[in-house]
Amino acid sequence: MASASQLSHLPHQAFIGIGSNLIAEGFDNLHLSLSAAVQQIGCADVAVAGQSSWYVTSAVPVSDQPDYLNAVLDIRTAFEAEQLLDHLQQIELQFGRIRTVRNAARTLDLDIISFDDEVIATDRLDVPHLRMHERKFVLYPLAELAANWRDPRSGKLADALKAECDAVDDGSQKCRLFAR
């Protein structure tokens, strides 16, 4: 994780969802692949300030895909939101991400969950992530890392969003801590 001095010159805070259910080429398992991706995110304009635990989660929507490994990162960046998106998509490509059909299995998925306290709606980017309130694979690690983060759309805290998601879950969204 970045030091306080490394973070001080980076004006924006973002939470990034990271996950995968296919092992990227050159790695022995999902955890090693995703840990390498976390290292790739850091650069002169991006620093990782914190990370949640890893969670084993089922695919959403339910399918016959293998389980995912997911976490949330707290980052600081000098990039604006769409520049950050470009940076993250470049890393996805480096890890073999091929965009075919929506919700397909993938070697790496990096989503901007939030960017400062902004609501962003462009052709390329919706922040906060539009479906985050429905997805345990986002809410469990986000609530662990930043329980008091407030969704600028609903005004609800991450912990409250997690509790609401749990209350309406029909049991189809598996989400448990990853044991190494």
Secondary structure, DSSP 8 states (H G I E B T S, - for coil): ---HHHHTT--EEEEEEEEESS--TT-SSHHHHHHHHHHHH-BTTEEEEEE---EEE--SS--SS--EEEEEEEEEESS-HHHHHHHHHHHHHHTT----STT---S-EEEEEEETT--EE-SS-EES-TTGGG-HHHHHHHHHH-TT-B-TTT--BHHHHHHHHHHH--S---EEE---
